[in-house]
Amino acid sequence: MASPVAIREMGVKLFLDSHPPFEHPDLLRLHRDMFASTPVKYDVHLLQERNNNAYHDMSVELLEATGLDQVMQDVDVLLLAYNFPNIRPDISIVNYLMDRYQACFISFAVNDLGFGAPFAALHMLQHYLNREGFSKGMLLIMDQTALPYETMELNESPGPDTAAVILLERMTGKGPCLLGVEMRYADQSISDTAALVLDHLCKEASIYQNQITLLIHPDLEQECTGTSWYEAIEWRGCYDPSRWSAAPFFALQELLEEKDRSEYICLMHLEQTDSFIHALLIQTGDARVDSQ
């Protein structure tokens, strides 16, 4: 496991305002052409019912609302994580941010992992910040729900567009820190795999499971309720999955703001489509991260 990294700032935001769909003949033709030879039914009228937030605009709003736009020139590596595609595929989000803030960072997107993408991105960032030449990393987590086709995830309620930002740093200091990230395919029962994931994270951090608060996806809670390891955890609960990829981080921010909190928090997500469990372990107190 890579060395811990400090969590310097975290911000979350709901995007509730609606905007008219972006009307451009070339963009509409691009969408039609993408689905022409697929079973997916293209329906541009679905955009009229959605918020139509583009990721480059969401990023700027979130960064400037949290004040993190002021540190963009110091960021060494910036990752994007999302599940739903951007409504504006004609705009490169990272290039837009680099130009707007005159920044110079390594950057790429992590997707096609369902709502587990942020966990994979944090795993990558932790390893980047354990390498020479990388001291600050940022993760932007976004999901917008304006799609010109039907999806199972949005059939019941599209919900708000959401975003989160996390600034990580490799340096000595006090505050919350990311201890480790674990991702594992459930090649046995989901509850048994979740137990293995938690056990591995705790052993790597040299802590006991009764020291943590466990926050899990409701689908995972259903799989684990009644098992001995899950019932033995004193502090546990679910987070609201309607906030898409950023959902665990809305819950994490609330916990970090509480005065009476556990020293350790484990966020655990179940990606049902591929039977993968994603988890991360956070130390909430006055953790000290050694510079390297």
MIDRENTOR-871743 format. One line per field, with one value per residue: residue in one letter; y, z, x of N, C-alpha, C, CB in turn; residue number from 1. Coordinates in steps of 0.2 Angstrom, whole numbers, plus 5000, padded with zeros to 4 digits. Each point is the difference from the previous one (the first is absolute). Glycine has a CB too. Example, Ala and Ser with C-alpha at 12.3 -4.5 7.8 and 13.67 -1.06 7.14 Angstrom:
res	c(A;S)
nnorth	c(4972;5011)
nup	c(5039;4990)
neast	c(5066;5007)
canorth	c(5006;5006)
caup	c(5000;5001)
caeast	c(4996;5004)
cnorth	c(5006;5005)
cup	c(5000;5003)
ceast	c(5004;4996)
cbnorth	c(4994;4997)
cbup	c(5006;4990)
cbeast	c(4991;5006)
n	c(1;2)
***
This chain:
res	c(M;A;S;P;V;A;I;R;E;M;G;V;K;L;F;L;D;S;H;P;P;F;E;H;P;D;L;L;R;L;H;R;D;M;F;A;S;T;P;V;K;Y;D;V;H;L;L;Q;E;R;N;N;N;A;Y;H;D;M;S;V;E;L;L;E;A;T;G;L;D;Q;V;M;Q;D;V;D;V;L;L;L;A;Y;N;F;P;N;I;R;P;D;I;S;I;V;N;Y;L;M;D;R;Y;Q;A;C;F;I;S;F;A;V;N;D;L;G;F;G;A;P;F;A;A;L;H;M;L;Q;H;Y;L;N;R;E;G;F;S;K;G;M;L;L;I;M;D;Q;T;A;L;P;Y;E;T;M;E;L;N;E;S;P;G;P;D;T;A;A;V;I;L;L;E;R;M;T;G;K;G;P;C;L;L;G;V;E;M;R;Y;A;D;Q;S;I;S;D;T;A;A;L;V;L;D;H;L;C;K;E;A;S;I;Y;Q;N;Q;I;T;L;L;I;H;P;D;L;E;Q;E;C;T;G;T;S;W;Y;E;A;I;E;W;R;G;C;Y;D;P;S;R;W;S;A;A;P;F;F;A;L;Q;E;L;L;E;E;K;D;R;S;E;Y;I;C;L;M;H;L;E;Q;T;D;S;F;I;H;A;L;L;I;Q;T;G;D;A;R;V;D;S;Q)
nnorth	c(4994;5011;5004;5002;5009;5011;4997;5016;4999;4990;5011;4990;5010;4993;5004;5005;5007;4992;5005;5001;4985;5007;5005;4993;4995;4994;4995;4993;4992;4994;4993;4994;4993;4993;4992;4996;4986;5001;4991;5017;5003;5013;5005;5015;4997;4996;5016;5003;4993;5008;5012;4999;4997;5001;4991;5016;5004;4990;5006;5014;4996;4992;5011;5011;4991;4998;5016;4988;5014;5001;4985;5002;5004;4987;4988;4991;4995;5008;4984;5007;4990;5000;4987;5010;4999;5014;5003;5001;4984;5016;5000;4991;5001;5002;5012;5008;5000;5005;5014;5004;5000;5005;4981;4995;4986;4988;5003;4985;5001;4989;4996;4986;5000;5001;5012;4993;5016;5003;4986;5003;5015;4995;4990;5012;5009;4989;4999;5016;5001;4987;5010;5008;5012;5000;5014;4999;4986;5010;4986;5011;4989;5005;4991;5011;4991;5007;4983;5006;4985;4996;5001;4988;5015;5007;4988;5009;5014;5006;5002;5015;4998;4993;5008;4992;5011;4988;5014;4984;5008;4988;5009;4994;5002;4996;4993;4987;4991;4993;4989;4996;5002;4985;4999;4984;4996;4998;4987;4999;5006;5015;4995;4995;5014;5008;4991;5003;5016;5001;4991;5010;5013;4993;4995;5014;5007;4988;5000;4989;4999;5009;5013;5001;5010;4985;5014;4986;5007;5000;4989;4998;4999;4988;4992;5002;4997;4989;5002;4996;5013;5008;4997;5006;5016;5007;5006;4993;5012;4996;5011;5004;4987;5016;5003;4988;4995;5008;4986;5000;5017;5003;4991;5007;5014;4993;4994;5014;5007;4989;5009;4984;4994;4985;5006;4994;5007;4984;5011;4984;5005;4985;5004;4992;5000;4990;4993;5016;4999;5016;4999;5015;4996;5016;4999;5009;5004;5010;4989;5005;4999;4996;5013;4987)
nup	c(5000;4990;5014;5005;4987;5012;4996;4996;4999;5002;4989;5000;4988;5002;4984;5007;4985;4990;4991;4989;4998;4998;4988;4994;4985;5007;5013;4991;4992;5013;5004;4986;4999;5014;4994;4984;5006;5015;5001;5002;4996;4994;5012;4993;5010;5011;4998;5005;5015;5002;5009;4985;5013;4986;5011;4997;5010;5011;5000;5002;5012;5008;4999;5006;5012;5005;4997;4988;4991;5011;4994;4982;5003;5010;4989;4999;4995;4994;5003;4991;5011;4988;5002;4989;4987;5005;4997;4993;4992;4997;5015;5000;5014;4998;4989;5010;5011;4991;4995;5015;5007;4987;5003;4994;5004;4993;4994;4999;5002;5011;4988;5000;5017;4996;5007;4998;4992;5015;5002;4988;5005;5014;4993;4992;5012;5008;4988;4998;5014;4999;4988;5006;4998;5012;5011;4994;4997;4995;5002;4989;5008;4985;5002;4988;5002;4984;4995;4985;5010;5011;5011;5006;5005;4995;5003;5013;4996;4986;5016;4999;4988;5013;4999;5012;4998;5008;5001;5001;5007;4998;5015;5014;5002;5012;4991;4999;4997;4988;5013;4985;4987;5005;4983;5006;4986;5011;4995;5013;5001;4994;5015;4996;4993;5013;5008;4990;5001;5015;5001;4990;5008;5013;4994;4994;5015;5010;5001;5008;4988;5014;4991;4990;5002;4991;4990;4993;4988;5009;4992;5013;5010;4992;5003;5017;5006;5010;5001;5015;4992;5002;5015;5003;4994;5016;4986;4989;4992;4987;4995;4996;4989;4997;4999;4986;5004;5013;5007;5007;5000;5007;5011;5000;5003;5012;5006;5000;5009;5013;5011;4998;4988;5004;5003;4986;4990;4996;4988;4999;4985;5000;4985;5002;4987;5007;5015;5004;5017;4995;5016;5000;5015;5002;5011;5004;5007;4997;4985;5004;4983;5005;4990;4991)
neast	c(5004;5007;5006;4985;4998;4997;4984;5008;4984;4988;4992;4987;4994;4985;5003;4984;5004;4991;5012;4988;5005;5014;4988;5015;4991;5012;4992;4989;5011;5007;4986;4997;5014;4998;4988;5005;5002;4990;4987;5002;4984;5011;4988;5009;4987;5011;5005;4984;5004;5015;5003;5005;5014;5010;5007;5003;4988;5004;5015;4995;4991;5011;5011;4991;4994;5014;5007;5004;5001;5012;5006;4998;5015;5001;4994;5014;4986;4986;4994;4988;4994;4988;4992;4998;5011;5004;4984;5015;5004;5005;5009;5015;4990;5015;4999;4990;5010;5013;4993;4995;5015;5011;4998;5013;4988;5007;4984;4996;4985;5001;4988;4997;4996;4983;5001;5016;5004;5004;5008;5009;5003;5005;5010;5007;5002;5009;5011;5002;5005;5012;5008;5012;4989;4987;5000;4985;4992;4988;4991;4992;4989;4992;4987;4996;4986;5004;4998;4995;4995;4988;5012;4992;5004;4986;4987;4998;5005;5009;5001;5003;5009;5008;5013;5008;5011;5009;5010;5008;5011;5010;4999;5004;4984;4993;4990;4993;5012;4991;5004;4997;4992;4995;4997;4994;4994;4988;5013;4988;4986;5001;5004;5014;5003;4996;5010;5012;4998;5001;5013;5008;4997;5004;5014;5004;4998;5008;4982;4993;4990;4999;5008;4986;4989;4997;4997;4993;4994;4986;5008;5009;4988;4995;5014;5000;4985;5007;5017;5003;5005;4987;4998;5016;4996;4997;4998;4988;4994;4997;5010;4986;5004;4993;5017;5002;5012;4996;4993;5014;5000;4986;5006;5014;4993;4992;5014;5008;4988;5001;5007;4998;5012;5003;5014;4991;4989;5000;4994;4994;4996;4992;5007;4984;5010;5011;4992;5008;4999;5004;5007;5006;5005;4995;5013;4986;5015;5008;5002;5015;4998;5016;5001;5003)
canorth	c(5006;5006;5004;5004;5007;5004;5003;5007;5003;4996;5004;4997;5004;4998;5005;4999;5005;4997;5004;4998;4995;5004;4999;5001;4995;4995;4996;4996;4995;4996;4995;4995;4996;4996;4995;4998;4993;4996;5000;5006;5005;5007;5004;5006;5004;4998;5005;5006;4998;4999;5006;5002;5003;4997;4999;5005;5005;4997;5000;5007;5002;4997;5002;5007;5001;4997;5003;4996;5003;5004;4996;4996;5000;4996;4993;4996;4995;5001;4995;5000;4993;5001;4994;5003;5004;5007;5002;5004;4996;5004;5004;4996;5003;5002;5005;5006;5002;5002;5006;5005;5001;5001;4995;4995;4994;4994;4999;4995;4999;4994;4999;4993;4996;5002;5005;4998;5003;5004;4996;4999;5006;5001;4995;5003;5006;4998;4998;5005;5004;4997;5001;5007;5005;5001;5001;5001;4997;5002;4996;5003;4994;5004;4997;5004;4995;5002;4995;5000;4993;4998;4995;4996;5004;5006;4998;5001;5007;5002;5003;5006;4999;5001;5001;5000;5001;4998;5002;4996;5003;4996;5005;4999;5004;4997;5000;4994;4997;4994;4994;4995;4999;4993;4998;4993;4996;4995;4994;4996;5004;5007;5001;4997;5004;5007;4999;5000;5007;5003;4997;5002;5007;5001;4997;5004;5006;4998;5002;4995;5002;5004;5007;5004;5001;4997;5003;4996;5001;4996;4993;4996;4999;4994;4994;4999;5000;4993;4997;5001;5006;5006;5002;5001;5006;5004;5006;4998;5003;5000;5007;5001;4998;5004;5006;4997;4999;5004;4998;4999;5005;5004;4997;5001;5007;5001;4997;5003;5007;4999;5001;4994;4996;4995;5002;4998;4999;4996;5001;4994;5000;4994;5001;4994;4998;4996;4997;5003;5004;5005;5002;5004;5001;5007;5002;5006;5004;5003;4996;5003;4996;5001;5003;4995)
caup	c(5000;5000;5006;5001;4998;5004;4997;5002;4999;4997;4999;4997;4998;4996;4994;5000;4995;4994;4994;4994;4996;4996;4993;4995;4995;5000;5006;4999;4995;5003;5004;4996;4997;5005;5002;4993;4999;5006;5002;5004;4997;5001;5001;5003;5004;5007;5003;5003;5006;5004;5002;4994;5002;4997;5005;5001;5004;5007;5003;5002;5006;5006;5002;5002;5006;5006;5000;4998;4993;5002;5001;4994;4997;5004;4999;4996;4996;5001;4997;5000;5001;4999;4997;4994;4995;5000;4995;4995;4998;4996;5004;5005;5007;5003;4997;5001;5007;5000;4997;5004;5006;4999;5004;4996;5004;4996;5001;4996;5003;5003;4999;4998;5006;5004;5005;5003;4997;5005;5004;4995;4999;5006;5000;4996;5003;5006;4998;4997;5006;5003;4996;5000;4995;5000;5007;5001;4995;5001;4997;4999;4999;4997;4996;4998;4998;4994;4995;4994;5000;5006;5003;5005;5006;5001;4998;5005;5001;4998;5005;4998;4997;5006;4999;5006;4998;5005;4999;5004;5001;5003;5004;5007;5003;5004;4996;4998;4994;4997;5002;4995;4996;4998;4995;5000;4996;5005;4997;5004;5001;5001;5007;5001;4997;5004;5006;4999;4998;5006;5004;4997;5002;5007;5002;4997;5004;5007;5004;5001;4996;5004;5000;4994;4998;4993;4996;4994;4995;5003;4997;5004;5006;4999;4999;5005;5006;5003;5000;5007;5000;4999;5007;5005;5000;5004;4997;4993;4997;4992;4997;4995;4993;4995;4998;4995;5002;5006;5006;5006;5002;5003;5007;5004;5003;5006;5006;5001;5003;5007;5005;5004;4994;5001;4997;4993;4996;4994;4995;4996;4994;4996;4993;4999;4993;4999;5006;5003;5006;5001;5006;5002;5007;5002;5007;5000;5005;4998;4997;4998;4994;4999;4994;4997)
caeast	c(4996;5004;5000;4994;5001;4996;4994;5001;4994;4995;4994;4995;4995;4994;4999;4993;4997;4999;5002;4997;5005;5005;4998;5005;4999;5006;4999;4994;5001;5005;4996;4996;5004;5003;4995;4997;5001;4999;4993;4999;4995;5001;4994;5002;4995;5002;5004;4996;4998;5006;5004;5004;5006;5006;5006;5005;4997;5000;5006;5001;4995;5002;5006;5000;4996;5005;5006;5005;5003;5007;5006;5001;5007;5005;4998;5005;4996;4993;4996;4993;4997;4993;4996;4996;5004;4998;4996;5004;5006;5004;5004;5005;4999;5006;5003;4996;5002;5007;5000;4997;5003;5007;5003;5004;5000;4998;4993;4996;4994;4999;4993;4998;5000;4994;5000;5007;5005;5004;5004;5006;5004;5004;5005;5005;5003;5004;5006;5003;5003;5006;5005;5004;4998;4993;4998;4993;4995;4993;4995;4993;4995;4994;4995;4995;4995;4997;5002;4995;4998;4998;5005;4997;5002;4996;4993;4996;5000;5006;5004;5004;5007;5004;5007;5004;5007;5004;5007;5005;5007;5006;5004;4999;4994;4995;4993;4998;5005;4998;5004;5001;4994;5000;4995;5000;4994;4996;5000;4996;4994;5001;5001;5007;5005;5000;5004;5008;5002;5001;5006;5007;5002;5002;5006;5005;5000;5001;4994;4995;4994;4996;5002;4997;4993;4999;4995;4999;4995;4994;5000;5005;4997;4995;5004;5004;4996;4999;5006;5003;5005;4996;4997;5004;5002;4996;4998;5000;4994;5000;5000;4994;5003;4997;5005;5004;5007;5002;4996;5004;5003;4995;5000;5006;5001;4995;5003;5006;4998;4997;5005;5000;5001;5005;5007;5001;4994;5001;4995;5000;4995;4999;4998;4996;5000;5006;5001;5007;5000;5005;5000;5006;5001;5002;5001;4996;5002;5007;5005;5007;5002;5007;5002;5004)
cnorth	c(5006;5004;5004;5007;5004;5003;5007;5003;4996;5004;4996;5005;4997;5005;4999;5004;4996;5005;4997;4995;5004;4998;5002;4994;4995;4995;4995;4994;4995;4995;4995;4995;4994;4994;4997;4992;4996;5000;5005;5005;5007;5004;5007;5004;4998;5006;5006;4999;5001;5007;5003;5004;4997;5000;5005;5006;4998;5001;5007;5002;4997;5003;5007;5001;4997;5004;4996;5002;5003;4996;4996;5000;4996;4992;4997;4995;5001;4995;5002;4993;5001;4994;5002;5004;5008;5002;5004;4996;5004;5004;4995;5004;5002;5005;5007;5003;5002;5006;5006;5003;5001;4994;4995;4994;4994;4999;4995;4999;4992;4998;4992;4996;5001;5005;4998;5004;5005;4996;4998;5006;5002;4995;5003;5006;4999;4998;5005;5004;4997;5000;5006;5004;5001;5002;5002;4997;5002;4995;5004;4994;5004;4995;5004;4995;5002;4995;4999;4992;4998;4995;4997;5005;5006;4999;5003;5008;5002;5003;5005;4998;5002;5000;5000;5001;4998;5002;4996;5003;4995;5005;4999;5005;4996;5000;4993;4997;4994;4995;4995;4999;4992;4999;4993;4997;4995;4993;4994;5004;5007;5001;4998;5004;5007;4999;4999;5007;5004;4998;5002;5007;5001;4997;5004;5007;4998;5002;4994;5002;5004;5007;5004;5001;4998;5004;4996;5001;4995;4993;4995;4999;4994;4994;4998;4999;4993;4996;5002;5006;5006;5002;5002;5007;5005;5006;4999;5004;5000;5007;5000;4999;5005;5006;4997;4999;5003;4998;4999;5006;5006;4998;5001;5007;5001;4997;5004;5007;4998;5000;4993;4994;4994;5002;4998;4999;4996;5001;4994;5000;4993;5002;4994;4997;4995;4997;5002;5004;5005;5003;5005;5001;5006;5001;5007;5005;5004;4996;5003;4996;5002;5002;4994;5003)
cup	c(5000;5007;5000;4997;5003;4996;5002;5000;4997;4999;4996;4997;4996;4995;4999;4994;4993;4994;4994;4996;4996;4992;4995;4995;5000;5006;4999;4995;5003;5005;4996;4997;5005;5001;4994;5000;5007;5002;5004;4996;5001;5001;5003;5004;5007;5003;5003;5007;5005;5001;4994;5003;4997;5005;5000;5004;5007;5004;5003;5006;5006;5003;5003;5006;5006;5001;4997;4993;5002;5000;4993;4997;5004;4999;4995;4996;5001;4996;5000;5001;4999;4997;4994;4995;5000;4995;4994;4998;4995;5004;5004;5006;5003;4996;5001;5007;5000;4997;5005;5006;4999;5004;4995;5004;4995;5002;4995;5003;5001;4999;4998;5006;5005;5005;5005;4998;5005;5004;4996;5000;5006;5001;4996;5002;5006;4998;4996;5005;5004;4995;5000;4994;5000;5008;5001;4994;5002;4996;5000;4998;4998;4997;4999;4996;4993;4995;4995;4999;5007;5003;5006;5007;5001;4998;5006;5002;4999;5006;4998;4997;5007;4999;5006;4997;5007;4998;5005;4999;5003;5004;5007;5002;5003;4996;4998;4994;4998;5001;4994;4996;4998;4995;4999;4996;5005;4997;5005;5002;5001;5007;5002;4997;5003;5007;4999;4998;5007;5004;4997;5002;5007;5002;4997;5004;5007;5004;5000;4997;5005;5001;4994;5000;4992;4997;4994;4996;5003;4997;5004;5007;5000;5000;5006;5007;5003;5000;5007;5000;4999;5006;5005;5000;5003;4996;4992;4997;4993;4998;4994;4993;4995;4998;4995;5003;5006;5007;5007;5003;5003;5008;5004;5002;5006;5006;5002;5004;5007;5005;5003;4994;5002;4997;4993;4997;4994;4995;4996;4995;4997;4993;4997;4993;4999;5006;5003;5006;5000;5007;5002;5008;5001;5007;5001;5005;4998;4998;4998;4994;4999;4993;4997;4995)
ceast	c(5004;4999;4994;5002;4995;4994;5000;4993;4995;4994;4995;4995;4995;4999;4992;4997;5000;5002;4997;5005;5004;4998;5005;5000;5005;4999;4994;5001;5005;4996;4996;5005;5003;4995;4997;5000;4999;4993;4998;4995;5002;4994;5003;4995;5001;5004;4996;4998;5006;5003;5005;5006;5006;5006;5004;4997;4999;5006;5002;4996;5003;5007;5000;4996;5004;5006;5006;5003;5006;5006;5001;5007;5005;4998;5005;4996;4992;4996;4993;4997;4993;4997;4997;5004;4998;4995;5003;5007;5005;5005;5004;5000;5007;5004;4997;5003;5008;5001;4997;5004;5008;5004;5004;5001;4999;4993;4997;4994;4999;4993;4999;5001;4994;5001;5007;5005;5004;5004;5006;5005;5004;5006;5006;5003;5005;5007;5004;5004;5005;5006;5004;4997;4992;4998;4993;4996;4993;4996;4994;4996;4994;4996;4995;4995;4997;5002;4994;4998;4998;5006;4996;5001;4995;4993;4996;5000;5007;5004;5004;5007;5004;5007;5004;5007;5004;5007;5005;5007;5004;5004;4998;4994;4995;4993;4999;5005;4997;5006;5001;4993;5001;4994;5000;4994;4997;5000;4997;4994;5003;5002;5007;5005;5001;5004;5007;5002;5001;5006;5007;5001;5002;5007;5006;5001;5002;4995;4995;4994;4995;5002;4997;4993;5000;4995;4999;4994;4994;4999;5005;4997;4995;5004;5003;4996;4999;5007;5004;5005;4996;4997;5004;5003;4995;4997;4999;4993;5001;5000;4995;5003;4997;5005;5005;5007;5002;4996;5004;5003;4996;4999;5006;5001;4996;5004;5006;4998;4998;5006;5001;5000;5005;5006;5001;4993;5002;4994;5000;4994;5000;4998;4996;5001;5006;5002;5007;4998;5006;5000;5006;4999;5003;5001;4998;5004;5006;5005;5006;5002;5008;5002;5005;5005)
cbnorth	c(4994;5001;5000;4994;4996;5003;4989;5000;5011;4989;5010;4989;5009;4994;5000;4998;5010;4992;5003;5010;4991;4999;5002;5006;5008;5008;5009;5010;5008;5009;5009;5009;5009;5009;5006;5011;5002;5004;4988;4998;4991;4999;4990;5001;4999;4988;4997;5001;4993;4988;4996;5000;5003;5004;4988;4997;5004;4992;4991;5003;5001;4990;4993;5004;4998;4989;5006;4991;5001;5008;4999;5002;5011;5010;5003;5002;4992;5012;4991;5010;4996;5012;4995;5000;4990;5002;5001;5011;4990;5000;5010;4996;4993;4988;4992;4996;4992;4988;4994;4995;4994;5013;5001;5009;5006;4995;5011;4995;5009;5000;5012;5002;5001;4988;5002;4989;5000;5008;4995;4991;5004;5004;4990;4995;5006;4997;4989;5001;5006;4993;4992;4995;4996;4992;5004;5011;4990;5012;4989;5011;4992;5010;4990;5010;4998;5012;4994;5011;4998;5000;5007;4988;4996;5006;4990;4989;4999;5002;4989;5006;5003;4994;5006;4993;5009;4990;5012;4990;5012;4991;5008;4996;5008;5003;5012;5003;5005;5006;5002;4995;5012;4997;5012;5000;5002;5009;5004;4993;4990;5003;4999;4989;4994;5003;4994;4988;4999;5002;4990;4992;5003;5000;4989;4995;5006;5000;5012;4996;4990;4989;4996;4995;5010;4989;5011;4991;5003;5010;5005;5005;5012;5007;5003;5006;5010;5000;4999;4988;4993;4998;4992;4988;4997;4997;5007;4989;5007;4990;5002;5008;4988;4997;5006;5006;4998;5010;4995;4988;4997;5002;4992;4991;5004;5000;4989;4995;5005;4993;5012;5004;5010;4991;5000;4994;5011;4991;5012;4994;5013;4994;5008;5004;5011;5007;4990;5000;4990;5003;4990;5005;4988;5004;4992;4994;4992;5008;4992;5005;5000;4992;5013;4991)
cbup	c(5006;4987;5001;5010;4989;5007;4999;4996;4999;5005;5001;5007;4999;5010;4995;5013;5006;5004;5006;4999;5001;5009;5003;5008;4994;4993;5007;5003;4991;5000;5008;4998;4992;5006;5010;4995;4990;5004;5000;5007;5001;4993;5002;4990;4991;4998;4992;4988;4996;4996;5012;4992;5011;4989;4998;4989;4990;4996;4993;4988;4992;4996;4991;4989;4994;4998;5010;5006;4995;5006;5013;4998;4996;5008;5003;5008;5001;5001;5004;4992;5008;4998;5012;5007;4993;5004;5009;5004;5001;4992;5000;4991;5002;5004;4991;4994;5005;4999;4988;4996;5006;4997;5009;4995;5010;5001;5004;4995;4994;5008;4997;4989;5000;4999;5000;5002;4990;5000;5006;4994;4992;5005;5002;4991;4996;5006;4999;4991;5000;5006;4993;5004;4993;4990;5001;5005;4999;5001;5004;4996;5009;4998;5005;4999;5012;5003;5009;4995;4989;4996;4997;4995;4999;4997;4993;5005;5009;4989;5006;5009;4987;5006;4989;5007;4991;5004;4996;4998;5000;4991;4991;5002;4991;5011;4997;5003;5005;4991;5012;5007;4995;5012;4994;5010;4989;5005;4993;5005;5005;4990;5002;5001;4989;4995;5004;4996;4989;5000;5003;4991;4991;5003;5000;4989;4992;4998;4997;5010;4993;5006;5006;4994;5008;5004;5005;5006;4990;5001;4989;4993;5003;4994;4988;4994;4996;4996;4987;5002;4995;4988;4997;5000;4989;5010;5009;5001;5010;4999;5003;5007;5004;5005;5011;4991;4988;4992;4992;4996;4992;4989;4996;4993;4988;4993;4996;4990;4989;4995;5003;5010;4992;4999;5012;5004;5003;5006;5000;5009;4998;5010;4998;5008;4997;4991;4996;4988;5006;4987;5004;4988;5002;4991;5001;4998;5008;5009;4996;5011;4995;5009;5003;5001)
cbeast	c(4991;4999;5012;4996;5004;5010;4994;5012;5005;5005;5006;5002;5009;4995;5012;5000;5004;4991;5011;4993;4992;5010;4988;5008;4994;5007;5006;4993;4998;5009;5000;4992;5003;5006;4997;5003;5007;5011;5002;5011;4991;5011;4992;5007;4992;4999;5009;4996;4991;5002;4998;4990;4994;4997;4999;5005;4994;4991;5004;5003;4990;4994;5005;5001;4990;4995;4995;4995;4989;4993;4998;4988;4997;5001;4988;5009;5010;5002;5008;5000;5008;5002;4998;4989;5001;5012;4991;4995;4993;4991;4992;5007;4990;5001;5003;4990;4991;5003;4999;4989;4991;4999;4991;5007;4995;5012;4999;5010;4995;5010;4997;5004;5012;4996;4987;4996;4993;4991;4990;4993;4992;4989;4992;4994;4989;4989;4995;4991;4989;4992;4994;5010;5010;4998;5011;5003;5008;5003;5005;5005;5005;5006;5002;5007;4998;4999;5007;5004;5008;4988;5010;5002;5012;5010;5003;5001;4992;4996;5000;4994;4998;4991;4998;4993;4997;4993;4996;4993;4996;5000;5001;5012;5002;5006;5001;4988;5010;4994;4997;5009;4999;5005;5001;5007;5006;4993;5010;5010;4994;4992;4988;4996;4998;4989;4990;4999;4994;4987;4992;4998;4992;4988;4995;4997;4992;5012;5002;5005;5002;4997;5011;5009;4998;5004;5002;5006;5008;4994;4997;5009;5001;4992;5002;5009;4994;4988;5001;4999;5008;4998;4991;5003;5006;5006;5006;5006;4998;4993;5012;4994;5002;4989;4997;4993;5002;5003;4991;5002;5008;4994;4992;5005;5002;4989;4996;5006;4997;4991;4997;4994;4997;4991;5005;5011;4995;5007;5001;5005;5002;4997;5010;4991;4995;5004;4993;5005;4994;4999;4993;5001;5001;4993;5010;4989;4996;4997;4990;5003;4988;5003;4998;4991)
n	c(1;2;3;4;5;6;7;8;9;10;11;12;13;14;15;16;17;18;19;20;21;22;23;24;25;26;27;28;29;30;31;32;33;34;35;36;37;38;39;40;41;42;43;44;45;46;47;48;49;50;51;52;53;54;55;56;57;58;59;60;61;62;63;64;65;66;67;68;69;70;71;72;73;74;75;76;77;78;79;80;81;82;83;84;85;86;87;88;89;90;91;92;93;94;95;96;97;98;99;100;101;102;103;104;105;106;107;108;109;110;111;112;113;114;115;116;117;118;119;120;121;122;123;124;125;126;127;128;129;130;131;132;133;134;135;136;137;138;139;140;141;142;143;144;145;146;147;148;149;150;151;152;153;154;155;156;157;158;159;160;161;162;163;164;165;166;167;168;169;170;171;172;173;174;175;176;177;178;179;180;181;182;183;184;185;186;187;188;189;190;191;192;193;194;195;196;197;198;199;200;201;202;203;204;205;206;207;208;209;210;211;212;213;214;215;216;217;218;219;220;221;222;223;224;225;226;227;228;229;230;231;232;233;234;235;236;237;238;239;240;241;242;243;244;245;246;247;248;249;250;251;252;253;254;255;256;257;258;259;260;261;262;263;264;265;266;267;268;269;270;271;272;273;274;275;276;277;278;279;280;281;282;283;284;285;286;287;288;289;290;291;292)
***
